[in-house]
Amino acid sequence: MPPTPAIRLDGVTRDFADLRVLAPLDLTVAAQSFVALVGPSGCGKSTLLRLMAGLDRPSAGTVWAHGEPVTHPSPDRGVVFQQPALFPWLDAADNIGFGLVEAGLPREVVRDRVAEWISTVGLDGFTASLPRALSGGMAQRAALARALAPEPRLLLLDEPFGALDRITRQEMQGLLAAVRTRTTATVILVTHDVEEAVYLADRVLVLSPRPGRIVADIAIALSRPGTARTDPAFIALRARVEAALADAMGRTNG
């Protein structure tokens, strides 16, 4: 019997009034894989991620996570958005431990797991800092740790590094690549950055302009973590994804 996929979409559409954002979609994502979604603005990438998270409901079709229909948010699905969305009244440690406390875990378990993730994401020395005292990169480190601390089976990332400068963004990409080796979570990343998608993912899905549909499914066969961006194989795969994206937009506009 084949293993249960982490995510499965069966004929999923999403309409807002008379506007169809997502065309009927069928998709299977294997457990413990890393998939990136790329496509033009407005193609429905973030909407698709919200459907997987249970933050929105499809107009038609069904979203399945680990064999169960997705009807509401779950601690089994961690989400990180472009803005860190940390609780401003909690320090970094309490933000990271929030989901653990809500789950009713013993205090010592919460303390130890928060300390582990503080170290993993490089926030040593900032445990007592409130969000307003953290840089953008540090705040996203805390948001990533908060999403991963409850040990979700699925990690959903919606442009998590989109608001960061180029240097900080590449630092965070390297952090995510390293963190991935410490978790068995399936990761789905929405990004406008083709280079970021190729650097991090095992598989890149290219969406067409609205209504979004999957027009290319490209396997990224690179050594992990993080093949150099100057490597010829990396450059060739980046060009292939860019060409698929340009082709999708050209067919739609032609």
C-alpha positions as CSV (number, residue, x, y, z in Angstrom):
1,M,0.0,0.0,0.0
2,P,1.5,3.4,-1.0
3,P,2.4,5.8,1.9
4,T,-0.2,8.4,2.8
5,P,0.8,11.8,1.2
6,A,1.3,14.8,3.4
7,I,-1.0,16.8,1.2
8,R,-3.5,15.8,-1.4
9,L,-5.8,18.2,-3.4
10,D,-8.7,16.7,-5.3
11,G,-10.4,19.2,-7.7
12,V,-9.8,22.2,-5.5
13,T,-11.0,25.6,-6.7
14,R,-11.3,28.9,-4.9
15,D,-13.6,31.7,-5.9
16,F,-14.1,35.1,-4.4
17,A,-17.5,36.4,-5.6
18,D,-17.2,36.2,-9.4
19,L,-13.4,36.0,-9.4
20,R,-11.9,32.5,-9.8
21,V,-8.5,32.6,-8.1
22,L,-7.6,28.9,-8.4
23,A,-8.6,26.6,-11.3
24,P,-9.5,23.0,-10.4
25,L,-6.3,21.6,-8.9
26,D,-5.1,18.1,-8.3
27,L,-1.9,17.7,-6.3
28,T,0.0,15.1,-4.2
29,V,2.9,16.1,-1.9
30,A,4.9,13.2,-0.4
31,A,5.6,13.2,3.3
32,Q,9.0,14.8,4.3
33,S,9.5,16.5,1.0
34,F,10.1,20.2,0.4
35,V,8.0,21.8,-2.3
36,A,8.1,25.4,-3.5
37,L,5.3,27.2,-5.2
38,V,6.3,30.0,-7.6
39,G,4.2,32.1,-10.0
40,P,3.2,35.7,-10.8
41,S,1.5,37.9,-8.3
42,G,-2.2,37.2,-7.9
43,C,-2.0,33.6,-9.2
44,G,-3.3,32.1,-6.0
45,K,-0.1,30.8,-4.3
46,S,-0.9,32.3,-0.9
47,T,-4.6,31.3,-1.2
48,L,-3.5,27.7,-1.9
49,L,-1.3,27.7,1.2
50,R,-4.1,29.1,3.3
51,L,-6.3,26.2,2.1
52,M,-3.7,23.7,3.1
53,A,-3.4,25.4,6.6
54,G,-7.1,25.3,7.1
55,L,-7.3,29.1,7.3
56,D,-9.6,29.1,4.3
57,R,-12.0,26.7,2.7
58,P,-12.2,25.7,-1.0
59,S,-15.1,26.6,-3.1
60,A,-15.1,23.1,-4.5
61,G,-13.0,20.0,-4.0
62,T,-11.2,18.7,-0.9
63,V,-7.8,19.3,0.7
64,W,-6.4,16.4,2.6
65,A,-3.5,16.4,5.1
66,H,-2.1,13.1,6.1
67,G,-5.3,11.3,5.0
68,E,-7.7,13.6,6.8
69,P,-9.8,16.4,5.3
70,V,-8.6,19.9,6.2
71,T,-11.5,21.8,7.7
72,H,-9.8,24.0,10.3
73,P,-6.3,25.0,11.5
74,S,-4.3,22.5,13.5
75,P,-1.1,22.4,15.6
76,D,-0.1,19.7,13.2
77,R,0.4,22.3,10.5
78,G,2.8,25.2,11.4
79,V,2.5,28.4,9.4
80,V,5.0,31.3,9.0
81,F,3.9,34.4,7.1
82,Q,5.9,37.3,5.5
83,Q,5.4,39.3,8.7
84,P,6.5,37.5,11.8
85,A,3.1,38.1,13.6
86,L,4.7,37.6,17.0
87,F,2.7,38.5,20.1
88,P,4.1,41.9,21.0
89,W,3.6,41.5,24.8
90,L,5.6,38.2,24.9
91,D,9.3,38.0,24.8
92,A,11.1,35.7,22.2
93,A,11.1,32.7,24.5
94,D,7.5,33.0,25.4
95,N,6.5,33.5,21.8
96,I,8.4,30.3,20.8
97,G,6.8,28.4,23.7
98,F,3.3,29.7,23.2
99,G,2.0,26.7,21.3
100,L,3.6,24.3,23.7
101,V,1.9,26.0,26.6
102,E,-1.4,25.9,24.8
103,A,-1.0,22.2,24.2
104,G,-0.6,21.7,28.0
105,L,2.9,20.3,27.9
106,P,4.7,20.1,31.2
107,R,6.7,23.2,32.2
108,E,10.1,21.5,32.0
109,V,9.3,20.1,28.5
110,V,8.4,23.6,27.3
111,R,11.5,25.1,28.9
112,D,13.8,22.5,27.3
113,R,12.3,22.6,23.9
114,V,12.3,26.4,23.8
115,A,16.0,26.4,24.8
116,E,16.7,23.9,22.0
117,W,15.0,26.0,19.3
118,I,16.5,29.3,20.6
119,S,19.9,27.7,20.1
120,T,18.9,26.2,16.7
121,V,17.8,29.4,15.2
122,G,20.6,31.5,16.7
123,L,18.7,33.6,19.2
124,D,20.9,33.0,22.2
125,G,21.1,36.2,24.2
126,F,17.7,37.4,23.0
127,T,15.3,35.1,24.9
128,A,14.0,38.0,27.0
129,S,13.7,40.5,24.1
130,L,10.3,41.7,23.1
131,P,9.5,41.7,19.4
132,R,10.0,45.4,19.0
133,A,13.6,45.0,20.1
134,L,14.3,42.3,17.4
135,S,15.5,43.0,13.9
136,G,13.5,41.7,11.0
137,G,15.7,38.7,10.6
138,M,15.7,37.9,14.3
139,A,11.9,38.2,14.5
140,Q,11.6,35.7,11.6
141,R,13.9,33.3,13.4
142,A,11.6,33.5,16.4
143,A,8.5,32.9,14.1
144,L,10.2,29.9,12.5
145,A,11.1,28.5,15.9
146,R,7.5,29.1,17.2
147,A,6.1,27.2,14.2
148,L,8.5,24.2,14.6
149,A,8.6,23.9,18.4
150,P,5.3,21.9,18.5
151,E,6.9,19.5,16.0
152,P,4.2,19.8,13.3
153,R,4.1,17.3,10.5
154,L,3.6,20.1,7.9
155,L,5.4,23.5,7.8
156,L,3.7,26.1,5.5
157,L,5.8,29.1,4.6
158,D,4.2,32.1,2.9
159,E,7.0,34.4,1.6
160,P,8.7,34.2,5.0
161,F,11.8,36.1,3.9
162,G,10.1,38.5,1.4
163,A,10.5,41.6,3.6
164,L,14.2,41.1,4.4
165,D,17.2,42.6,2.8
166,R,19.2,40.4,0.4
167,I,22.0,39.5,2.9
168,T,19.6,38.7,5.7
169,R,17.4,36.8,3.3
170,Q,20.2,34.5,2.2
171,E,21.2,34.0,5.9
172,M,17.6,32.9,6.6
173,Q,17.6,30.6,3.6
174,G,20.8,28.9,4.9
175,L,19.2,28.6,8.3
176,L,16.0,27.0,6.9
177,A,18.2,24.6,4.9
178,A,20.0,23.6,8.0
179,V,16.9,23.4,10.2
180,R,15.3,21.1,7.7
181,T,17.9,18.4,8.6
182,R,16.5,18.6,12.2
183,T,12.9,18.0,11.4
184,T,10.8,15.4,9.6
185,A,8.1,17.9,8.7
186,T,7.0,18.3,5.1
187,V,7.7,21.8,4.0
188,I,5.7,23.9,1.4
189,L,7.1,27.3,0.5
190,V,5.4,30.1,-1.4
191,T,7.9,32.5,-2.9
192,H,8.4,34.9,-5.8
193,D,12.1,34.2,-5.8
194,V,13.0,31.5,-8.2
195,E,16.6,31.2,-6.9
196,E,15.2,30.7,-3.3
197,A,12.9,28.0,-4.6
198,V,15.7,26.1,-6.3
199,Y,18.1,26.6,-3.4
200,L,15.7,25.1,-0.8
201,A,13.2,22.8,-2.5
202,D,13.2,19.2,-3.8
203,R,10.4,20.1,-6.2
204,V,9.2,23.3,-7.7
205,L,5.6,23.8,-8.9
206,V,5.0,26.7,-11.3
207,L,1.6,28.2,-11.3
208,S,-0.1,30.1,-14.1
209,P,-1.5,33.6,-13.8
210,R,-5.0,33.7,-12.3
211,P,-6.9,31.4,-12.2
212,G,-3.9,29.5,-10.9
213,R,-3.2,26.1,-12.2
214,I,0.0,24.0,-12.0
215,V,1.7,24.3,-15.4
216,A,5.1,22.8,-14.6
217,D,6.4,20.3,-12.0
218,I,10.2,20.4,-11.8
219,A,12.3,18.0,-9.7
220,I,15.3,19.7,-8.1
221,A,18.1,17.0,-8.0
222,L,20.8,18.8,-6.1
223,S,22.9,17.8,-3.2
224,R,21.6,19.0,0.2
225,P,22.0,21.1,2.2
226,G,22.5,24.0,-0.3
227,T,24.4,23.5,-3.5
228,A,26.3,26.6,-4.3
229,R,24.3,29.1,-6.3
230,T,27.2,29.3,-8.8
231,D,27.2,25.6,-9.5
232,P,26.3,24.9,-13.2
233,A,23.6,22.4,-12.1
234,F,22.0,25.0,-9.9
235,I,22.2,27.7,-12.7
236,A,20.6,25.2,-15.2
237,L,17.7,24.4,-12.9
238,R,17.1,28.0,-12.1
239,A,17.0,28.8,-15.8
240,R,14.5,25.9,-16.3
241,V,12.1,27.2,-13.7
242,E,12.4,30.7,-15.0
243,A,11.7,29.5,-18.5
244,A,8.6,27.5,-17.3
245,L,7.3,30.6,-15.5
246,A,7.9,32.9,-18.6
247,D,6.2,30.3,-20.8
248,A,3.1,30.1,-18.6
249,M,2.7,33.8,-18.6
250,G,3.3,34.0,-22.4
251,R,0.7,31.4,-23.1
252,T,-1.9,33.2,-21.0
253,N,-1.2,36.6,-22.4
254,G,-0.8,35.4,-26.0
